[in-house]
Amino acid sequence: MVVKVLKSSFDMIDTKYEAVARTLGYGRFMTMVKVLLVKSMET
């Protein structure tokens, strides 16, 4: 169940954010965490 939630959350991330995070050396999980934290702080 947790994997499905993580997968769907990661699929919602804009590819621009993913590309920048990957360039900075983040893995898939850290990319998701960083982007979701930023997005949650914007609202």
N, C-alpha and C positions, 0 to 999 in steps of 0.2 A: 504494500500500500504506500509506504513512504517513498519508494522508488518511483511510483507513478506520479505522485505529487511533485517530486523533484524534477522529473522529466518534463511534465507539463509546464512547470514554472520556468525551466530553462528554455523550452521551446517558445515561450512568450517574449524572451529577451530580444531586443532589436539587434540585428547583426552588426550594426556600427559599434554598439557597446561591447559586443563579444570580441570584435576585431581589436579594439583598443585594449581591452583587458588581456587578450592573448599576447599582444605586442609587449605589454608590461610584464608578462611572465606568469599571469594567473592561470590556473587550471580551470576546468569546466565548473567545478563546485565553487571555487572562490569567485569566479566571474559571476555566477548566479547570486551569491551572497552579496557581493559588492553592489551589483546593479539593483537588486531588490531592496537593499537598504537605502540606496540613493532615491529610488523611486518612491519608497514609502515615506521618506522624509519630505518629498516634494508636495505630497497631498495633505 
